[in-house]
Amino acid sequence: MSLVVQTSFIGDMVLTTPLIAELARRGPVDVLATPITAPLLANNPSVRRVIMYDKRGADRGPVGLWRAARSTRELFEEGKKSPVRYDAAYMAQGSVRSAIAARLVGAKEYVGFSTSPGRALYTKVMFYREERHHAERLWALSTWNAPATDPPRGIRPALYPGETEREAVDALLARNAGRLSGQQPTASGQQRLVVVAPGSTWATKRWPYFADLARLLSSTYRVALIGGEAEQDAARTIRGEAAVADFIDATGQLSLLGSAELIRRAAVLVTNDSAPLHLASAMNTPTVAVFGPTVPGFGFGPLASPSVVAGNDALACRPCHRHGPRRCPLGHWRCMRDLSATHVAELVERIA
């Protein structure tokens, strides 16, 4: 029986699903997750139970950490009176706080990376392979007690939108059923859909030309914009600048799995280096990923097939940060400004 600890960002949880699936082949898997990322695991056949750890809310601070861990320890196996005892806890998120949480929950072994801040609390330390995709790195945690093996060929994450998400997307598309003259329908009579995701937690990773791209694509595709409530202001700006009548603004209207379902129906996703990229990998939707201050070589590139990366490889200053700095260190932000909407539109046509 395994415990997977993943209390990081949305994309990290998506990329943890291959590890979860591998462990589920051996026995039950519980996942310690935050309220933000836990919904991504809904309907996942590899997950027995999601244990909530609200590290920024109700479980904040040492007392909250202890309380959350105690409630987990008091979970009982079905038909048994003894508390759950895990064979191993897999530290997919490597902070000291997560390591303490796993220790308080209790397991025979604690498995994590040699680069993690919480590694002093692990019993098994795995080498962090910089050259690997992060989904592969996380999957490799499952091999701590086995001979070194390579990850499965073509490893990809997996998400499982259900009927609720399908109905939400159906309703969204029905509310936006208009069609511009001149657009080309598919053989089924439906216009091909391009989903664009302009958001990112880090400002320098937000490509500035999504409005221009929407305008270029609008004669051939329906364009849908996704994101959370934080992206709604940006969506209104993009819609106004694009001046495209048949434009679906889905920001703030879909859950994470609902967004994954909409991406599944798209011909292409265009996204920054951010969570929707990984949603598309899970749904195997062709992806154009725009990378500015970061690069796919860090291990977070698209895994969908086909996929293509837009990036200014001629800049000596790139990459400048593993996550994306608040501001361009040199002030020019050419890694994004030099990537034109025309170029990205051509990439869309290449893989659509």
C-alpha positions in Angstrom: 0.0 0.0 0.0 1.4 3.4 -1.1 1.1 7.0 -0.1 1.9 9.6 -2.8 2.6 13.1 -1.4 2.0 15.8 -4.0 1.1 19.2 -2.6 2.6 21.4 -5.3 1.1 23.1 -8.4 -1.5 21.9 -10.8 0.9 20.8 -13.5 3.0 18.8 -10.9 -0.1 16.8 -9.9 -0.9 16.0 -13.5 2.7 14.8 -14.1 2.5 12.6 -11.0 -0.3 10.5 -12.5 2.1 8.0 -14.2 3.8 7.3 -10.9 0.3 6.8 -9.3 -0.7 4.4 -12.1 2.5 2.4 -11.7 2.1 2.0 -8.0 -1.5 1.0 -8.4 -0.4 -2.0 -10.3 1.1 -3.3 -7.0 -1.6 -2.3 -4.6 -3.8 0.5 -3.2 -2.6 4.1 -3.6 -3.7 7.0 -1.5 -2.7 10.6 -2.5 -2.0 13.5 -0.1 -3.1 16.6 -2.1 -4.2 20.2 -1.7 -7.8 21.4 -2.3 -6.6 23.0 -5.5 -5.2 19.9 -7.1 -7.2 17.1 -5.5 -10.1 17.5 -8.1 -7.7 16.4 -10.8 -7.8 12.9 -9.4 -11.5 12.5 -9.6 -12.6 9.3 -11.5 -8.9 8.1 -11.6 -9.0 4.3 -11.3 -5.5 4.2 -9.9 -6.4 6.3 -6.8 -8.1 4.6 -3.9 -8.4 7.7 -1.7 -7.5 11.4 -1.8 -6.4 12.8 1.6 -6.8 16.6 1.8 -4.1 18.8 3.2 -5.1 22.4 3.1 -1.7 23.8 3.7 -2.7 27.4 2.9 -6.0 27.3 4.7 -7.4 25.2 7.5 -4.2 23.2 7.9 -1.8 26.1 7.8 1.1 26.1 10.3 2.5 23.4 12.6 -0.8 22.8 14.4 -2.7 22.4 11.1 0.0 20.1 9.8 -0.2 17.9 12.9 -4.0 17.9 12.7 -4.1 16.9 9.1 -1.5 14.1 9.6 -3.4 12.8 12.7 -6.7 12.6 10.8 -4.8 10.6 8.1 -3.4 8.2 10.7 -6.9 7.6 12.0 -8.2 6.4 8.7 -8.9 2.7 8.9 -8.6 -0.1 6.4 -11.9 -1.5 5.3 -12.9 -4.3 7.7 -10.0 -3.7 10.0 -9.6 -1.8 13.3 -5.9 -0.8 12.9 -4.9 2.5 11.3 -3.6 2.6 7.8 0.1 1.8 7.6 1.8 2.5 4.3 4.6 0.4 2.9 6.1 3.5 1.4 5.5 7.2 1.1 6.6 8.7 -2.3 7.6 12.3 -2.0 6.5 13.7 -5.4 6.7 17.2 -3.7 10.0 17.6 -1.9 9.6 20.4 0.7 10.5 19.9 4.3 6.8 20.5 5.2 5.7 17.7 3.0 8.3 15.4 4.4 7.2 16.1 7.9 3.6 15.5 6.9 4.5 12.1 5.5 6.5 11.2 8.6 3.6 12.2 10.8 1.2 10.0 8.7 3.6 7.1 9.0 5.2 4.7 6.5 7.9 2.0 6.5 9.9 3.9 3.8 10.1 7.5 2.6 11.2 7.8 -1.0 12.3 11.1 -2.6 14.9 12.9 -4.7 18.4 13.8 -3.7 17.8 17.4 -4.6 14.7 17.9 -2.4 14.9 20.2 0.7 13.2 17.4 2.7 15.7 14.7 1.8 17.2 14.4 5.3 13.8 12.9 6.3 13.8 10.2 3.6 14.9 6.6 4.0 15.5 6.1 0.3 17.0 8.9 -1.8 16.8 8.7 -5.6 19.0 10.5 -8.1 17.3 13.5 -9.8 17.8 13.0 -13.5 18.0 16.5 -14.9 17.8 15.3 -18.5 14.5 13.5 -18.0 11.0 14.8 -18.4 9.5 15.4 -14.9 6.8 12.8 -15.5 9.7 10.3 -16.1 11.6 11.5 -13.0 8.5 11.1 -10.8 7.7 7.7 -12.3 11.3 6.6 -11.4 10.5 7.0 -7.7 8.6 3.7 -8.1 11.8 1.9 -8.8 13.6 2.5 -5.5 13.4 -1.2 -4.5 14.0 -2.6 -8.0 16.8 -2.7 -10.5 17.2 0.5 -12.4 14.8 0.6 -15.3 13.9 3.2 -17.9 10.3 4.6 -17.9 7.8 3.2 -20.3 8.2 4.4 -23.9 5.9 7.3 -24.6 5.0 7.9 -21.0 2.1 10.4 -20.6 0.0 11.6 -17.7 -3.7 10.7 -17.6 -6.9 12.5 -16.4 -10.4 11.3 -16.4 -13.1 13.9 -17.0 -16.6 12.5 -16.1 -20.2 13.1 -17.1 -20.3 16.3 -15.1 -17.4 17.8 -17.1 -18.8 16.6 -20.4 -22.1 18.2 -19.7 -20.4 21.5 -18.7 -18.5 21.6 -21.9 -21.5 20.7 -23.9 -23.4 23.6 -22.3 -20.5 26.0 -22.9 -20.4 25.1 -26.6 -24.2 25.3 -26.9 -24.1 28.8 -25.5 -21.5 29.8 -28.1 -23.0 28.0 -31.1 -22.5 30.9 -33.5 -20.4 30.6 -36.6 -18.7 33.2 -38.8 -19.2 32.9 -42.5 -16.1 31.7 -44.3 -15.1 29.2 -41.5 -14.4 25.7 -42.7 -16.4 22.9 -41.0 -15.2 19.4 -40.6 -16.8 16.4 -42.3 -19.1 16.2 -39.3 -20.3 19.7 -39.8 -18.4 21.0 -36.7 -15.8 23.7 -36.9 -12.4 22.8 -35.6 -11.6 24.3 -32.3 -8.3 25.9 -31.1 -8.1 26.4 -27.4 -5.7 29.1 -26.2 -4.4 29.4 -22.6 -2.8 32.9 -22.0 -2.3 32.6 -18.3 0.7 31.8 -16.1 1.6 32.4 -12.4 4.8 34.0 -13.6 4.3 37.2 -15.6 7.4 36.8 -17.9 6.0 33.5 -19.2 2.8 35.1 -20.6 3.2 35.5 -24.3 1.8 38.9 -25.3 0.2 38.2 -28.7 -2.8 35.9 -28.0 -5.2 38.6 -29.4 -3.3 38.7 -32.7 -3.2 34.9 -32.8 -7.0 34.7 -32.3 -7.5 37.2 -35.1 -5.3 35.2 -37.5 -7.0 31.8 -36.6 -10.6 33.0 -36.6 -11.2 32.6 -40.3 -10.4 28.9 -40.1 -11.1 27.8 -36.5 -13.3 28.6 -33.6 -11.1 30.0 -30.8 -11.8 29.3 -27.2 -9.9 30.9 -24.3 -9.5 29.0 -21.0 -8.2 29.9 -17.6 -9.3 30.5 -14.0 -11.0 33.5 -12.5 -7.5 35.2 -12.4 -7.4 35.2 -16.2 -10.8 36.8 -16.7 -9.5 40.4 -17.0 -6.8 39.3 -19.5 -9.5 37.4 -21.4 -11.6 40.5 -21.8 -8.6 42.4 -23.0 -7.7 39.7 -25.5 -11.3 39.5 -26.8 -11.5 43.3 -27.2 -8.2 43.5 -29.0 -8.9 40.5 -31.2 -12.3 41.9 -32.3 -13.4 38.4 -33.2 -17.2 37.8 -33.0 -17.2 34.0 -32.7 -14.9 33.8 -29.7 -15.6 31.5 -26.7 -14.4 32.9 -23.4 -14.4 30.0 -21.0 -12.3 31.6 -18.3 -13.7 31.0 -14.8 -16.5 28.8 -16.2 -14.9 25.3 -16.1 -13.3 23.2 -13.4 -9.8 21.8 -14.0 -11.2 18.6 -15.4 -13.8 20.6 -17.4 -10.9 22.5 -19.0 -9.2 19.2 -19.7 -12.4 18.0 -21.4 -12.6 21.1 -23.6 -8.9 20.7 -24.5 -9.6 17.1 -25.4 -12.1 18.3 -28.0 -9.7 20.8 -29.6 -7.7 20.4 -32.7 -4.8 22.2 -31.0 -4.0 23.9 -27.7 -1.8 27.0 -27.7 -0.4 27.6 -24.3 2.4 29.2 -22.3 4.7 27.1 -20.2 1.9 26.5 -17.6 -0.7 24.0 -16.3 -2.8 23.8 -19.5 0.2 22.4 -21.3 0.1 19.4 -19.0 -3.7 19.0 -19.2 -3.2 18.7 -23.0 -0.4 16.1 -22.4 -2.9 14.1 -20.4 -5.6 14.4 -23.0 -3.1 13.9 -25.9 -4.2 17.0 -27.7 -1.8 18.5 -30.2 0.0 21.3 -28.5 1.9 24.5 -29.5 3.8 25.4 -26.3 5.3 29.0 -26.1 8.5 29.0 -24.0 10.1 32.3 -23.1 12.5 32.6 -20.1 12.2 28.8 -19.5 13.0 25.9 -21.8 11.6 22.3 -22.2 14.9 21.0 -21.2 14.0 21.7 -17.6 11.7 18.7 -17.9 8.2 20.3 -18.3 7.7 20.3 -22.1 4.6 18.9 -23.9 4.1 15.2 -24.1 1.1 15.1 -26.4 1.7 13.8 -30.0 2.1 15.9 -32.1 3.5 18.8 -30.2 5.8 21.7 -31.1 7.6 24.3 -29.1 7.9 28.0 -30.0 11.0 29.5 -28.5 13.7 32.0 -29.4 16.7 29.7 -29.3 19.1 32.4 -30.7 19.1 34.4 -27.4 22.2 33.8 -25.3 20.4 34.9 -22.1 17.8 32.1 -22.4 16.9 30.3 -20.2 17.3 32.8 -17.3 15.1 31.2 -14.6 13.6 27.8 -13.8 10.2 29.2 -13.3 10.2 32.6 -14.9 11.4 35.8 -13.2 9.0 38.6 -12.3 10.8 40.8 -14.8 13.3 40.3 -17.6 16.7 40.6 -16.0 17.9 42.5 -19.1 14.8 44.6 -19.6 14.1 43.6 -23.2 11.9 40.4 -22.8 12.9 39.4 -26.4 12.3 35.7 -25.5 8.6 36.5 -25.8 8.4 39.7 -27.9 10.4 38.2 -30.8 7.9 35.3 -31.1 5.3 36.7 -33.6 1.7 35.7 -33.8 2.3 34.8 -37.5 5.0 32.3 -36.5 2.8 30.7 -33.8 -0.2 30.5 -36.3 2.0 28.7 -38.7 2.9 26.2 -36.0 -0.8 25.6 -35.4 -1.4 24.9 -39.1 1.6 22.5 -39.1 0.1 20.2 -36.4 -3.6 20.8 -36.7 
